[in-house]
């Protein structure tokens, strides 16, 4: 694992996340090394030749840059942490950039943002619980966990360095019990692997809402994904390859998603599709 310290020009970058406006990514790259990760497209903006998941660039001047960037944010806007990395990947234990930024947000003058500064965190690491003391100080905060499967053995194939699923669910419960708004992002949905009924059952009572997302195949991840599927179950690969390209399949998944949301009384905030004419038939 190559860890490099770099400087960045901006830490608050414009985002299309509804209701927020900005993203905060304290790191480039991610130690979690998820085989399906859509953020691997970020590699082309670096000088790295290492495979995705084998390098992390640490934006050591994040806090100083944040102090400048926050001045351009309008009242009513907020930030999503993080869109193209995991802000709580293992390297955060040492550098604590995410914690420092959250502390800065908690200390923002009340008159700077009349309606508060909204923060939404999405992670696969229960390291977020380390910062529970700061999260409790934030007026508008939500914390979500990405969950794509419930089988821990399969999880190690697709998400080799993430917190185990049971720890993510436990962390959601701890956060919710502490008064933090919680959610789950069920993504990516993997045909024959993602057990939606089991995931919804595990999330009942611990999240306020869920989002769903089909597999994003536009980022150069398909070879790695299919390899992991073969390692899990070689017999599954033909149907997996067929279904990920089928618009009808994803429509049926979305129907099941909404049916399960009603069954378990967990509202759906959004369901994202990545299927298009190039990948469907």
N, C-alpha and C positions, 0 to 999 in steps of 0.2 A: 504494500500500500504506500503510494507516494503522497506525502503531505507537504504542501508548499504554502508559504505565506505570501500573500499578494496584497496590493492596495486597489481599491475600487473608487470610481468617480461618483457613483450613486448607489445608495442602498435602498431607497424608495423608488421603485420603477412602476410605471403605469401598468395597470392590470385590467382585464376584462371581467374580473370576478364581480358579480352583481352586488351593489351596495357598499363596495369597499373602495375601489379606485386604484389601489397600489398593492404591490407585492414586496416582501422583504425576503431576500435570500442571502444569508450570511456566508454561505459556502457555495462553491462551484464543484459539482461532482457529488457522489454520495457513497459512503462505505456500505450501505445496505445491499447494493449490488443486485437489485431485483431484476430478473431476466426480462421482464416485460416493460421496464421503465420507459415512459414516453420522453423523459427529460434527457435521454442520451443524445438528443439532437444538440444539446448544449456543447457537446464535445467539439463541434466544428468551430466554435468561437474561442477555443483554447489552443495551446500548442502541444497538447498531450497526444501521445501515440498509444498510451496504455489503454487497455480495454475499459469500458464503462464499469464503474464499481471498483476500479483499482487506483483511483486518484481523487484527491480532494484539495481544492485551493481554498485557503482560509483568508477571508477578507478582514485583515487585522485592523484596518482603520474604520470598520463599520460604524462604531459609535460616533466618531468625529464627523463622519459623512452624514449620519442620521441627523445630527444637530443642525446641519445646513439644509438637508432635504425636507425636514419637517416644516420648515418655514413656507414652503410652496404648497403645502396641503391645505385645501379649503375645509371650512367647517362642514361637518356632516360626512366627510370621507373617512376611510380607514385603511387597514392593511391586512393582507393575507400572508401568513407565515406557514409554509414557504411554497412557492409554485414550481420550482425546478430543482429542488434539493430537499433533504429532510433536515430541518433546523435542529433536530434532536438526535442526529446520528452520533455514533460514539465519540467523534472528535470534539463534540460540544462539551463533553465532560472536562476537557482540558481548557479550551478557549473561552467557554461561557459567553460567546457573542450573543446568542439568543437571549440568555438571561439578562445580559447588560442592556440590550435593546428594550426588553420588556420593562426593566426598571426605569429606563428613561421615559418610556411611554406613561408609566404609572406616575411619574413625577412631573408630567406636563402641566403647566399652569392652567387652572380651570377656565380662565377667560380666553385661552387660545382656541379652544373648540367648544362652542356654546352647547352643542349636542353630544359632546364626548368624542373620543377617538376610538372607533370600533376596531377590534382585533379578532381575527379568526385564525386559529392554528390547526394545521393538518399534519399528522405525524404517524409513524409506525413504531414509535419508541415510548415506553413508559417512563423514560427519563424526564418527560414533561412534568411528572409529579414532583420532581425536585424543586420546581418553580411555583408550586402551589401557593406559597406565601405571597408572591407577586401577583399571580393570576387573581387572587381574591381582592386585590386592590384595584383591579381594572373595572371600570364602570360597564363597558360593553365588550364582553369577551365570550368567545365560544371555542371549544376545543374538540376536534374530531380525530378519529383514527381510521386509517384505510384498512379495510378487511376484504380479502378476496377468497378466503377459504377457511375452513375450521379444522381440517386435518393437519396436525403439527408436522407430521412426516413430509407431507406434500409441501407444506409451507417452506421447509428447509431447501427444497429443490428450486422454488420460485423466488423466495425471499430469504436468502441464506444468512443474512446478518441482522434481521429485524427482531424485535421483541416477539416472543411466542404469542399466539392468538389469545390464549387464556390470560396472559398478562395485560394485553390491550383491553380486553373486556373488563378485567378487574380495575384497570386504570380509569376507564370510563365511569364505572360505578363510584370510585373514589372521588372523581371530579364532580360528578352529579351530586353526591352526598355533601360535597363542600359548597354547593350552590352555583357551580359553574355550568353554563349551558353546554350540552354535549351533543355530538352528532356522529354518525358513521358514514363513511364514503365506501360503498361496496364496489370496489374497482381493482383491477379490471375483472369483469365477469368472464370466466374461462369455461367454455362448454365442457361438460362432463366432469368438471373439477369444482367449480363454485357451487356449493350446496346452499341455495337461497333459503329454503325452509329452515335449515339449521342455523344459518346466520341470523335471520330475523328472530328466531326463537331465543337466541343468545342475547340479542340486543333489546328485547322487550324489557321495558322498565329502566333502562340505563342510558337511553339516548332520547333526545327531543325530536329528532328527525333523521332521515337518511337521504343520501343521494346514490345514484347508480350510474355505472358507465360501462359501455361495451369496450372490448379490447381495441386499443389504438394501434393499428399496424403501419402507421405512416412514418415511423421514426427509426427504422432499421433494426427493429427488435424481433422480427418474425422468426429468423433462423434460431435464435437463442430460445424463444418460446417453444418452438416445435421440438427442439432438442430436449428441453425439460419435460415436455409432454411424453416424449418417447421413453425417457428415463422413468417416468411415473408409470406409464402403461403403454407399451408399443401398440397394443390393439386399439387404443383410443385415438391414436393420431389421425387415421383417415376421416373419422366422423368429426373430430376437432377441426381439421383443416377445411372440411366441408361447411361446417356450421359458422365458423368465424367470417365466412364470405357470403353468408345467406341473409338477405334482408328479412325474409320471412321468419327465420330462426330468431333474429334479434327482436322482431315484433312480438313473438310469443314470449320471449324472456321478459320484455317490458310489461306485458300483460300480467305475467306471474308476479313480477315485482310489485305492481300496484295491488294485486289481490292479497299478497302477503302483508303489505303495509296496512290494509284494512283489517285483516285477521288479527294482527298484533298491535293495532292502534298506534302505529308509528308513521306519521305523515311523510310523504315523499317531497323533498324540496326541489329535486331536479333529477332528470335521467338523461345522460349524455350519450349521443350516438356518434360513432366514427365510421359507420358503413357508408359507402358511396358507390357510384356507378363503376368505379375502377375495381372495387373489391367485392362486388355483389353480382349475383346472377339469379 
